[in-house]
C-alpha cells in the first residue's frame, strides 16, 4: 500500500479545499494515486503548505464522490474505480438529462436560449485554447441551465445529484483536446435543436453527448 507523499514542486500557499480536491481527484482518475493508496492528512497538508482543516474538507469531498473511503484504523484510502458502476451512473445521467431536455424544449425562454448560445460560443473559445478547466466551469452552467429550463424542481434536483457524483469522471474526459472540440460541437447541436423546439432531437442529442463523455473517460482509464 502506498501513501500520498508531499511533492516539493506543488507546495502552494493559500490554497483551499476545492483546489486540493481537484488535484487529488485528477491524480486518482489518471491512476497516479492507485487503488489502496492512503491519503494521509499530514502528507497532503505538507504538500500544499496548509493546515489540516482544508485537507479534511477535500478528503470528505473525494469520499462523497466514491473516489476514496474511510477505513477503520487505516484512514482515507483510494477506492478501486468500478467500471460497471461508472457506466450505470452515465446511463442514468443520460436518461435524466434527456427528460430534462425534452421538457425544456417546451418551456425554455428565449432569454435562456440566448444564454445557452453565448455559453456554447465561450466554450468554443476555450476548446480552441485547450483550456479544459475554464471549459468545464462553463459546461457546468450550460447543463444546469437546461435543468432549470425544464421547470421541474424534482427532476432538476435529481439531475444535479447524479451530476455531482459523476463530476470527477465528466471533468476528467475533458483533459483530451479532441474531446473538448467534440463536446462543443455536441453543445452546438443541442442549442440548435432546443431553438427549433425539436424534442426528440434534443433528447437523443443529450443521450449521445453523455455517451461520448463515457467513451472518452473509458479511454483515459485504458
MODELLER restraints for C-alpha pairs under 7 A, 6 or more apart:
rsr = mdl.restraints
at = mdl.atoms
rsr.add(forms.Gaussian(group=physical.xy_distance, feature=features.Distance(at['CA:1:A'], at['CA:36:A']), mean=5.80, stdev=0.5))
rsr.add(forms.Gaussian(group=physical.xy_distance, feature=features.Distance(at['CA:1:A'], at['CA:37:A']), mean=5.61, stdev=0.5))
rsr.add(forms.Gaussian(group=physical.xy_distance, feature=features.Distance(at['CA:2:A'], at['CA:37:A']), mean=4.70, stdev=0.5))
rsr.add(forms.Gaussian(group=physical.xy_distance, feature=features.Distance(at['CA:2:A'], at['CA:38:A']), mean=6.22, stdev=0.5))
rsr.add(forms.Gaussian(group=physical.xy_distance, feature=features.Distance(at['CA:3:A'], at['CA:37:A']), mean=5.04, stdev=0.5))
rsr.add(forms.Gaussian(group=physical.xy_distance, feature=features.Distance(at['CA:3:A'], at['CA:38:A']), mean=4.47, stdev=0.5))
rsr.add(forms.Gaussian(group=physical.xy_distance, feature=features.Distance(at['CA:3:A'], at['CA:39:A']), mean=5.92, stdev=0.5))
rsr.add(forms.Gaussian(group=physical.xy_distance, feature=features.Distance(at['CA:3:A'], at['CA:40:A']), mean=6.65, stdev=0.5))
rsr.add(forms.Gaussian(group=physical.xy_distance, feature=features.Distance(at['CA:4:A'], at['CA:37:A']), mean=6.92, stdev=0.5))
rsr.add(forms.Gaussian(group=physical.xy_distance, feature=features.Distance(at['CA:4:A'], at['CA:38:A']), mean=6.29, stdev=0.5))
rsr.add(forms.Gaussian(group=physical.xy_distance, feature=features.Distance(at['CA:4:A'], at['CA:39:A']), mean=5.28, stdev=0.5))
rsr.add(forms.Gaussian(group=physical.xy_distance, feature=features.Distance(at['CA:4:A'], at['CA:40:A']), mean=6.19, stdev=0.5))
rsr.add(forms.Gaussian(group=physical.xy_distance, feature=features.Distance(at['CA:4:A'], at['CA:43:A']), mean=6.48, stdev=0.5))
rsr.add(forms.Gaussian(group=physical.xy_distance, feature=features.Distance(at['CA:4:A'], at['CA:44:A']), mean=6.77, stdev=0.5))
rsr.add(forms.Gaussian(group=physical.xy_distance, feature=features.Distance(at['CA:5:A'], at['CA:43:A']), mean=5.29, stdev=0.5))
rsr.add(forms.Gaussian(group=physical.xy_distance, feature=features.Distance(at['CA:5:A'], at['CA:44:A']), mean=6.84, stdev=0.5))
rsr.add(forms.Gaussian(group=physical.xy_distance, feature=features.Distance(at['CA:6:A'], at['CA:43:A']), mean=5.42, stdev=0.5))
rsr.add(forms.Gaussian(group=physical.xy_distance, feature=features.Distance(at['CA:6:A'], at['CA:44:A']), mean=6.15, stdev=0.5))
rsr.add(forms.Gaussian(group=physical.xy_distance, feature=features.Distance(at['CA:6:A'], at['CA:46:A']), mean=6.02, stdev=0.5))
rsr.add(forms.Gaussian(group=physical.xy_distance, feature=features.Distance(at['CA:6:A'], at['CA:47:A']), mean=4.05, stdev=0.5))
rsr.add(forms.Gaussian(group=physical.xy_distance, feature=features.Distance(at['CA:7:A'], at['CA:47:A']), mean=5.52, stdev=0.5))
rsr.add(forms.Gaussian(group=physical.xy_distance, feature=features.Distance(at['CA:8:A'], at['CA:47:A']), mean=6.64, stdev=0.5))
rsr.add(forms.Gaussian(group=physical.xy_distance, feature=features.Distance(at['CA:10:A'], at['CA:47:A']), mean=6.40, stdev=0.5))
rsr.add(forms.Gaussian(group=physical.xy_distance, feature=features.Distance(at['CA:10:A'], at['CA:48:A']), mean=6.33, stdev=0.5))
rsr.add(forms.Gaussian(group=physical.xy_distance, feature=features.Distance(at['CA:11:A'], at['CA:47:A']), mean=5.28, stdev=0.5))
rsr.add(forms.Gaussian(group=physical.xy_distance, feature=features.Distance(at['CA:11:A'], at['CA:48:A']), mean=4.57, stdev=0.5))
rsr.add(forms.Gaussian(group=physical.xy_distance, feature=features.Distance(at['CA:11:A'], at['CA:49:A']), mean=5.64, stdev=0.5))
rsr.add(forms.Gaussian(group=physical.xy_distance, feature=features.Distance(at['CA:12:A'], at['CA:48:A']), mean=4.94, stdev=0.5))
rsr.add(forms.Gaussian(group=physical.xy_distance, feature=features.Distance(at['CA:12:A'], at['CA:49:A']), mean=5.69, stdev=0.5))
rsr.add(forms.Gaussian(group=physical.xy_distance, feature=features.Distance(at['CA:13:A'], at['CA:48:A']), mean=6.84, stdev=0.5))
rsr.add(forms.Gaussian(group=physical.xy_distance, feature=features.Distance(at['CA:13:A'], at['CA:49:A']), mean=5.68, stdev=0.5))
rsr.add(forms.Gaussian(group=physical.xy_distance, feature=features.Distance(at['CA:13:A'], at['CA:50:A']), mean=6.90, stdev=0.5))
rsr.add(forms.Gaussian(group=physical.xy_distance, feature=features.Distance(at['CA:16:A'], at['CA:54:A']), mean=5.93, stdev=0.5))
rsr.add(forms.Gaussian(group=physical.xy_distance, feature=features.Distance(at['CA:17:A'], at['CA:54:A']), mean=4.46, stdev=0.5))
rsr.add(forms.Gaussian(group=physical.xy_distance, feature=features.Distance(at['CA:17:A'], at['CA:55:A']), mean=6.04, stdev=0.5))
rsr.add(forms.Gaussian(group=physical.xy_distance, feature=features.Distance(at['CA:17:A'], at['CA:57:A']), mean=5.82, stdev=0.5))
rsr.add(forms.Gaussian(group=physical.xy_distance, feature=features.Distance(at['CA:17:A'], at['CA:58:A']), mean=4.83, stdev=0.5))
rsr.add(forms.Gaussian(group=physical.xy_distance, feature=features.Distance(at['CA:18:A'], at['CA:58:A']), mean=6.26, stdev=0.5))
rsr.add(forms.Gaussian(group=physical.xy_distance, feature=features.Distance(at['CA:20:A'], at['CA:58:A']), mean=6.08, stdev=0.5))
rsr.add(forms.Gaussian(group=physical.xy_distance, feature=features.Distance(at['CA:21:A'], at['CA:58:A']), mean=4.67, stdev=0.5))
rsr.add(forms.Gaussian(group=physical.xy_distance, feature=features.Distance(at['CA:21:A'], at['CA:59:A']), mean=6.89, stdev=0.5))
rsr.add(forms.Gaussian(group=physical.xy_distance, feature=features.Distance(at['CA:21:A'], at['CA:61:A']), mean=6.91, stdev=0.5))
rsr.add(forms.Gaussian(group=physical.xy_distance, feature=features.Distance(at['CA:21:A'], at['CA:62:A']), mean=6.53, stdev=0.5))
rsr.add(forms.Gaussian(group=physical.xy_distance, feature=features.Distance(at['CA:25:A'], at['CA:62:A']), mean=6.91, stdev=0.5))
rsr.add(forms.Gaussian(group=physical.xy_distance, feature=features.Distance(at['CA:25:A'], at['CA:168:A']), mean=6.57, stdev=0.5))
rsr.add(forms.Gaussian(group=physical.xy_distance, feature=features.Distance(at['CA:26:A'], at['CA:172:A']), mean=6.79, stdev=0.5))
rsr.add(forms.Gaussian(group=physical.xy_distance, feature=features.Distance(at['CA:27:A'], at['CA:33:A']), mean=5.59, stdev=0.5))
rsr.add(forms.Gaussian(group=physical.xy_distance, feature=features.Distance(at['CA:28:A'], at['CA:34:A']), mean=6.61, stdev=0.5))
rsr.add(forms.Gaussian(group=physical.xy_distance, feature=features.Distance(at['CA:30:A'], at['CA:220:A']), mean=6.99, stdev=0.5))
rsr.add(forms.Gaussian(group=physical.xy_distance, feature=features.Distance(at['CA:30:A'], at['CA:221:A']), mean=6.89, stdev=0.5))
rsr.add(forms.Gaussian(group=physical.xy_distance, feature=features.Distance(at['CA:34:A'], at['CA:78:A']), mean=6.82, stdev=0.5))
rsr.add(forms.Gaussian(group=physical.xy_distance, feature=features.Distance(at['CA:35:A'], at['CA:78:A']), mean=4.92, stdev=0.5))
rsr.add(forms.Gaussian(group=physical.xy_distance, feature=features.Distance(at['CA:35:A'], at['CA:79:A']), mean=5.12, stdev=0.5))
rsr.add(forms.Gaussian(group=physical.xy_distance, feature=features.Distance(at['CA:35:A'], at['CA:80:A']), mean=4.84, stdev=0.5))
rsr.add(forms.Gaussian(group=physical.xy_distance, feature=features.Distance(at['CA:36:A'], at['CA:77:A']), mean=5.61, stdev=0.5))
rsr.add(forms.Gaussian(group=physical.xy_distance, feature=features.Distance(at['CA:36:A'], at['CA:78:A']), mean=5.20, stdev=0.5))
rsr.add(forms.Gaussian(group=physical.xy_distance, feature=features.Distance(at['CA:36:A'], at['CA:79:A']), mean=6.37, stdev=0.5))
rsr.add(forms.Gaussian(group=physical.xy_distance, feature=features.Distance(at['CA:37:A'], at['CA:77:A']), mean=5.60, stdev=0.5))
rsr.add(forms.Gaussian(group=physical.xy_distance, feature=features.Distance(at['CA:37:A'], at['CA:78:A']), mean=5.32, stdev=0.5))
rsr.add(forms.Gaussian(group=physical.xy_distance, feature=features.Distance(at['CA:38:A'], at['CA:75:A']), mean=6.88, stdev=0.5))
rsr.add(forms.Gaussian(group=physical.xy_distance, feature=features.Distance(at['CA:38:A'], at['CA:76:A']), mean=5.82, stdev=0.5))
rsr.add(forms.Gaussian(group=physical.xy_distance, feature=features.Distance(at['CA:38:A'], at['CA:77:A']), mean=4.56, stdev=0.5))
rsr.add(forms.Gaussian(group=physical.xy_distance, feature=features.Distance(at['CA:38:A'], at['CA:78:A']), mean=6.45, stdev=0.5))
rsr.add(forms.Gaussian(group=physical.xy_distance, feature=features.Distance(at['CA:39:A'], at['CA:76:A']), mean=5.42, stdev=0.5))
rsr.add(forms.Gaussian(group=physical.xy_distance, feature=features.Distance(at['CA:39:A'], at['CA:77:A']), mean=5.96, stdev=0.5))
rsr.add(forms.Gaussian(group=physical.xy_distance, feature=features.Distance(at['CA:41:A'], at['CA:52:A']), mean=6.24, stdev=0.5))
rsr.add(forms.Gaussian(group=physical.xy_distance, feature=features.Distance(at['CA:41:A'], at['CA:55:A']), mean=6.21, stdev=0.5))
rsr.add(forms.Gaussian(group=physical.xy_distance, feature=features.Distance(at['CA:41:A'], at['CA:56:A']), mean=6.97, stdev=0.5))
rsr.add(forms.Gaussian(group=physical.xy_distance, feature=features.Distance(at['CA:42:A'], at['CA:52:A']), mean=6.98, stdev=0.5))
rsr.add(forms.Gaussian(group=physical.xy_distance, feature=features.Distance(at['CA:44:A'], at['CA:55:A']), mean=6.89, stdev=0.5))
rsr.add(forms.Gaussian(group=physical.xy_distance, feature=features.Distance(at['CA:45:A'], at['CA:51:A']), mean=5.75, stdev=0.5))
rsr.add(forms.Gaussian(group=physical.xy_distance, feature=features.Distance(at['CA:45:A'], at['CA:52:A']), mean=5.67, stdev=0.5))
rsr.add(forms.Gaussian(group=physical.xy_distance, feature=features.Distance(at['CA:45:A'], at['CA:55:A']), mean=6.30, stdev=0.5))
rsr.add(forms.Gaussian(group=physical.xy_distance, feature=features.Distance(at['CA:62:A'], at['CA:68:A']), mean=6.05, stdev=0.5))
rsr.add(forms.Gaussian(group=physical.xy_distance, feature=features.Distance(at['CA:63:A'], at['CA:69:A']), mean=5.30, stdev=0.5))
rsr.add(forms.Gaussian(group=physical.xy_distance, feature=features.Distance(at['CA:65:A'], at['CA:165:A']), mean=5.04, stdev=0.5))
rsr.add(forms.Gaussian(group=physical.xy_distance, feature=features.Distance(at['CA:67:A'], at['CA:78:A']), mean=6.14, stdev=0.5))
rsr.add(forms.Gaussian(group=physical.xy_distance, feature=features.Distance(at['CA:67:A'], at['CA:79:A']), mean=5.49, stdev=0.5))
rsr.add(forms.Gaussian(group=physical.xy_distance, feature=features.Distance(at['CA:68:A'], at['CA:76:A']), mean=6.42, stdev=0.5))
rsr.add(forms.Gaussian(group=physical.xy_distance, feature=features.Distance(at['CA:68:A'], at['CA:77:A']), mean=5.35, stdev=0.5))
rsr.add(forms.Gaussian(group=physical.xy_distance, feature=features.Distance(at['CA:68:A'], at['CA:78:A']), mean=4.20, stdev=0.5))
rsr.add(forms.Gaussian(group=physical.xy_distance, feature=features.Distance(at['CA:68:A'], at['CA:79:A']), mean=4.70, stdev=0.5))
rsr.add(forms.Gaussian(group=physical.xy_distance, feature=features.Distance(at['CA:69:A'], at['CA:76:A']), mean=5.44, stdev=0.5))
rsr.add(forms.Gaussian(group=physical.xy_distance, feature=features.Distance(at['CA:69:A'], at['CA:77:A']), mean=5.41, stdev=0.5))
rsr.add(forms.Gaussian(group=physical.xy_distance, feature=features.Distance(at['CA:69:A'], at['CA:78:A']), mean=6.57, stdev=0.5))
rsr.add(forms.Gaussian(group=physical.xy_distance, feature=features.Distance(at['CA:69:A'], at['CA:79:A']), mean=6.47, stdev=0.5))
rsr.add(forms.Gaussian(group=physical.xy_distance, feature=features.Distance(at['CA:70:A'], at['CA:76:A']), mean=4.36, stdev=0.5))
rsr.add(forms.Gaussian(group=physical.xy_distance, feature=features.Distance(at['CA:70:A'], at['CA:77:A']), mean=6.24, stdev=0.5))
rsr.add(forms.Gaussian(group=physical.xy_distance, feature=features.Distance(at['CA:71:A'], at['CA:77:A']), mean=6.81, stdev=0.5))
rsr.add(forms.Gaussian(group=physical.xy_distance, feature=features.Distance(at['CA:89:A'], at['CA:166:A']), mean=6.99, stdev=0.5))
rsr.add(forms.Gaussian(group=physical.xy_distance, feature=features.Distance(at['CA:90:A'], at['CA:210:A']), mean=6.63, stdev=0.5))
rsr.add(forms.Gaussian(group=physical.xy_distance, feature=features.Distance(at['CA:90:A'], at['CA:214:A']), mean=6.51, stdev=0.5))
rsr.add(forms.Gaussian(group=physical.xy_distance, feature=features.Distance(at['CA:93:A'], at['CA:159:A']), mean=6.80, stdev=0.5))
rsr.add(forms.Gaussian(group=physical.xy_distance, feature=features.Distance(at['CA:93:A'], at['CA:162:A']), mean=6.37, stdev=0.5))
rsr.add(forms.Gaussian(group=physical.xy_distance, feature=features.Distance(at['CA:93:A'], at['CA:163:A']), mean=6.96, stdev=0.5))
rsr.add(forms.Gaussian(group=physical.xy_distance, feature=features.Distance(at['CA:94:A'], at['CA:206:A']), mean=6.58, stdev=0.5))
rsr.add(forms.Gaussian(group=physical.xy_distance, feature=features.Distance(at['CA:94:A'], at['CA:207:A']), mean=4.86, stdev=0.5))
rsr.add(forms.Gaussian(group=physical.xy_distance, feature=features.Distance(at['CA:94:A'], at['CA:210:A']), mean=5.52, stdev=0.5))
rsr.add(forms.Gaussian(group=physical.xy_distance, feature=features.Distance(at['CA:95:A'], at['CA:207:A']), mean=6.72, stdev=0.5))
rsr.add(forms.Gaussian(group=physical.xy_distance, feature=features.Distance(at['CA:96:A'], at['CA:159:A']), mean=6.15, stdev=0.5))
rsr.add(forms.Gaussian(group=physical.xy_distance, feature=features.Distance(at['CA:97:A'], at['CA:159:A']), mean=6.72, stdev=0.5))
rsr.add(forms.Gaussian(group=physical.xy_distance, feature=features.Distance(at['CA:97:A'], at['CA:206:A']), mean=6.49, stdev=0.5))
rsr.add(forms.Gaussian(group=physical.xy_distance, feature=features.Distance(at['CA:98:A'], at['CA:203:A']), mean=4.32, stdev=0.5))
rsr.add(forms.Gaussian(group=physical.xy_distance, feature=features.Distance(at['CA:98:A'], at['CA:206:A']), mean=5.66, stdev=0.5))
rsr.add(forms.Gaussian(group=physical.xy_distance, feature=features.Distance(at['CA:98:A'], at['CA:207:A']), mean=6.26, stdev=0.5))
rsr.add(forms.Gaussian(group=physical.xy_distance, feature=features.Distance(at['CA:99:A'], at['CA:203:A']), mean=6.90, stdev=0.5))
rsr.add(forms.Gaussian(group=physical.xy_distance, feature=features.Distance(at['CA:100:A'], at['CA:146:A']), mean=6.83, stdev=0.5))
rsr.add(forms.Gaussian(group=physical.xy_distance, feature=features.Distance(at['CA:100:A'], at['CA:147:A']), mean=5.66, stdev=0.5))
rsr.add(forms.Gaussian(group=physical.xy_distance, feature=features.Distance(at['CA:100:A'], at['CA:150:A']), mean=5.22, stdev=0.5))
rsr.add(forms.Gaussian(group=physical.xy_distance, feature=features.Distance(at['CA:100:A'], at['CA:155:A']), mean=6.94, stdev=0.5))
rsr.add(forms.Gaussian(group=physical.xy_distance, feature=features.Distance(at['CA:101:A'], at['CA:146:A']), mean=6.31, stdev=0.5))
rsr.add(forms.Gaussian(group=physical.xy_distance, feature=features.Distance(at['CA:101:A'], at['CA:150:A']), mean=6.65, stdev=0.5))
rsr.add(forms.Gaussian(group=physical.xy_distance, feature=features.Distance(at['CA:101:A'], at['CA:202:A']), mean=6.19, stdev=0.5))
rsr.add(forms.Gaussian(group=physical.xy_distance, feature=features.Distance(at['CA:101:A'], at['CA:203:A']), mean=5.94, stdev=0.5))
rsr.add(forms.Gaussian(group=physical.xy_distance, feature=features.Distance(at['CA:102:A'], at['CA:199:A']), mean=5.10, stdev=0.5))
rsr.add(forms.Gaussian(group=physical.xy_distance, feature=features.Distance(at['CA:102:A'], at['CA:202:A']), mean=6.52, stdev=0.5))
rsr.add(forms.Gaussian(group=physical.xy_distance, feature=features.Distance(at['CA:102:A'], at['CA:203:A']), mean=5.77, stdev=0.5))
rsr.add(forms.Gaussian(group=physical.xy_distance, feature=features.Distance(at['CA:103:A'], at['CA:150:A']), mean=4.82, stdev=0.5))
rsr.add(forms.Gaussian(group=physical.xy_distance, feature=features.Distance(at['CA:104:A'], at['CA:146:A']), mean=6.48, stdev=0.5))
rsr.add(forms.Gaussian(group=physical.xy_distance, feature=features.Distance(at['CA:104:A'], at['CA:149:A']), mean=5.00, stdev=0.5))
rsr.add(forms.Gaussian(group=physical.xy_distance, feature=features.Distance(at['CA:104:A'], at['CA:150:A']), mean=4.06, stdev=0.5))
rsr.add(forms.Gaussian(group=physical.xy_distance, feature=features.Distance(at['CA:105:A'], at['CA:194:A']), mean=5.42, stdev=0.5))
rsr.add(forms.Gaussian(group=physical.xy_distance, feature=features.Distance(at['CA:105:A'], at['CA:197:A']), mean=5.15, stdev=0.5))
rsr.add(forms.Gaussian(group=physical.xy_distance, feature=features.Distance(at['CA:105:A'], at['CA:198:A']), mean=6.88, stdev=0.5))
rsr.add(forms.Gaussian(group=physical.xy_distance, feature=features.Distance(at['CA:105:A'], at['CA:199:A']), mean=5.78, stdev=0.5))
rsr.add(forms.Gaussian(group=physical.xy_distance, feature=features.Distance(at['CA:106:A'], at['CA:197:A']), mean=6.95, stdev=0.5))
rsr.add(forms.Gaussian(group=physical.xy_distance, feature=features.Distance(at['CA:107:A'], at['CA:149:A']), mean=6.27, stdev=0.5))
rsr.add(forms.Gaussian(group=physical.xy_distance, feature=features.Distance(at['CA:107:A'], at['CA:150:A']), mean=6.17, stdev=0.5))
rsr.add(forms.Gaussian(group=physical.xy_distance, feature=features.Distance(at['CA:107:A'], at['CA:151:A']), mean=6.96, stdev=0.5))
rsr.add(forms.Gaussian(group=physical.xy_distance, feature=features.Distance(at['CA:108:A'], at['CA:149:A']), mean=4.93, stdev=0.5))
rsr.add(forms.Gaussian(group=physical.xy_distance, feature=features.Distance(at['CA:108:A'], at['CA:150:A']), mean=6.90, stdev=0.5))
rsr.add(forms.Gaussian(group=physical.xy_distance, feature=features.Distance(at['CA:113:A'], at['CA:195:A']), mean=6.85, stdev=0.5))
rsr.add(forms.Gaussian(group=physical.xy_distance, feature=features.Distance(at['CA:116:A'], at['CA:142:A']), mean=6.18, stdev=0.5))
rsr.add(forms.Gaussian(group=physical.xy_distance, feature=features.Distance(at['CA:116:A'], at['CA:191:A']), mean=6.76, stdev=0.5))
rsr.add(forms.Gaussian(group=physical.xy_distance, feature=features.Distance(at['CA:117:A'], at['CA:191:A']), mean=6.38, stdev=0.5))
rsr.add(forms.Gaussian(group=physical.xy_distance, feature=features.Distance(at['CA:119:A'], at['CA:138:A']), mean=6.54, stdev=0.5))
rsr.add(forms.Gaussian(group=physical.xy_distance, feature=features.Distance(at['CA:119:A'], at['CA:142:A']), mean=6.52, stdev=0.5))
rsr.add(forms.Gaussian(group=physical.xy_distance, feature=features.Distance(at['CA:120:A'], at['CA:184:A']), mean=6.73, stdev=0.5))
rsr.add(forms.Gaussian(group=physical.xy_distance, feature=features.Distance(at['CA:120:A'], at['CA:187:A']), mean=6.35, stdev=0.5))
rsr.add(forms.Gaussian(group=physical.xy_distance, feature=features.Distance(at['CA:120:A'], at['CA:188:A']), mean=6.36, stdev=0.5))
rsr.add(forms.Gaussian(group=physical.xy_distance, feature=features.Distance(at['CA:123:A'], at['CA:135:A']), mean=5.41, stdev=0.5))
rsr.add(forms.Gaussian(group=physical.xy_distance, feature=features.Distance(at['CA:123:A'], at['CA:138:A']), mean=6.78, stdev=0.5))
rsr.add(forms.Gaussian(group=physical.xy_distance, feature=features.Distance(at['CA:123:A'], at['CA:184:A']), mean=6.48, stdev=0.5))
rsr.add(forms.Gaussian(group=physical.xy_distance, feature=features.Distance(at['CA:124:A'], at['CA:184:A']), mean=6.01, stdev=0.5))
rsr.add(forms.Gaussian(group=physical.xy_distance, feature=features.Distance(at['CA:126:A'], at['CA:134:A']), mean=6.57, stdev=0.5))
rsr.add(forms.Gaussian(group=physical.xy_distance, feature=features.Distance(at['CA:126:A'], at['CA:135:A']), mean=5.51, stdev=0.5))
rsr.add(forms.Gaussian(group=physical.xy_distance, feature=features.Distance(at['CA:127:A'], at['CA:135:A']), mean=6.90, stdev=0.5))
rsr.add(forms.Gaussian(group=physical.xy_distance, feature=features.Distance(at['CA:127:A'], at['CA:180:A']), mean=5.37, stdev=0.5))
rsr.add(forms.Gaussian(group=physical.xy_distance, feature=features.Distance(at['CA:127:A'], at['CA:181:A']), mean=5.63, stdev=0.5))
rsr.add(forms.Gaussian(group=physical.xy_distance, feature=features.Distance(at['CA:130:A'], at['CA:177:A']), mean=5.98, stdev=0.5))
rsr.add(forms.Gaussian(group=physical.xy_distance, feature=features.Distance(at['CA:132:A'], at['CA:174:A']), mean=5.87, stdev=0.5))
rsr.add(forms.Gaussian(group=physical.xy_distance, feature=features.Distance(at['CA:132:A'], at['CA:175:A']), mean=6.07, stdev=0.5))
rsr.add(forms.Gaussian(group=physical.xy_distance, feature=features.Distance(at['CA:136:A'], at['CA:171:A']), mean=6.44, stdev=0.5))
rsr.add(forms.Gaussian(group=physical.xy_distance, feature=features.Distance(at['CA:147:A'], at['CA:156:A']), mean=4.92, stdev=0.5))
rsr.add(forms.Gaussian(group=physical.xy_distance, feature=features.Distance(at['CA:148:A'], at['CA:156:A']), mean=6.34, stdev=0.5))
rsr.add(forms.Gaussian(group=physical.xy_distance, feature=features.Distance(at['CA:169:A'], at['CA:217:A']), mean=6.56, stdev=0.5))
rsr.add(forms.Gaussian(group=physical.xy_distance, feature=features.Distance(at['CA:170:A'], at['CA:213:A']), mean=6.34, stdev=0.5))
rsr.add(forms.Gaussian(group=physical.xy_distance, feature=features.Distance(at['CA:172:A'], at['CA:217:A']), mean=6.83, stdev=0.5))
rsr.add(forms.Gaussian(group=physical.xy_distance, feature=features.Distance(at['CA:173:A'], at['CA:179:A']), mean=6.96, stdev=0.5))
rsr.add(forms.Gaussian(group=physical.xy_distance, feature=features.Distance(at['CA:173:A'], at['CA:213:A']), mean=6.35, stdev=0.5))
rsr.add(forms.Gaussian(group=physical.xy_distance, feature=features.Distance(at['CA:173:A'], at['CA:216:A']), mean=5.51, stdev=0.5))
rsr.add(forms.Gaussian(group=physical.xy_distance, feature=features.Distance(at['CA:173:A'], at['CA:217:A']), mean=4.76, stdev=0.5))
rsr.add(forms.Gaussian(group=physical.xy_distance, feature=features.Distance(at['CA:174:A'], at['CA:180:A']), mean=5.58, stdev=0.5))
rsr.add(forms.Gaussian(group=physical.xy_distance, feature=features.Distance(at['CA:179:A'], at['CA:216:A']), mean=6.94, stdev=0.5))
rsr.add(forms.Gaussian(group=physical.xy_distance, feature=features.Distance(at['CA:186:A'], at['CA:209:A']), mean=6.24, stdev=0.5))
rsr.add(forms.Gaussian(group=physical.xy_distance, feature=features.Distance(at['CA:190:A'], at['CA:202:A']), mean=5.80, stdev=0.5))
rsr.add(forms.Gaussian(group=physical.xy_distance, feature=features.Distance(at['CA:190:A'], at['CA:205:A']), mean=6.17, stdev=0.5))
rsr.add(forms.Gaussian(group=physical.xy_distance, feature=features.Distance(at['CA:193:A'], at['CA:201:A']), mean=6.24, stdev=0.5))
rsr.add(forms.Gaussian(group=physical.xy_distance, feature=features.Distance(at['CA:193:A'], at['CA:202:A']), mean=5.56, stdev=0.5))
rsr.add(forms.Gaussian(group=physical.xy_distance, feature=features.Distance(at['CA:194:A'], at['CA:202:A']), mean=6.33, stdev=0.5))
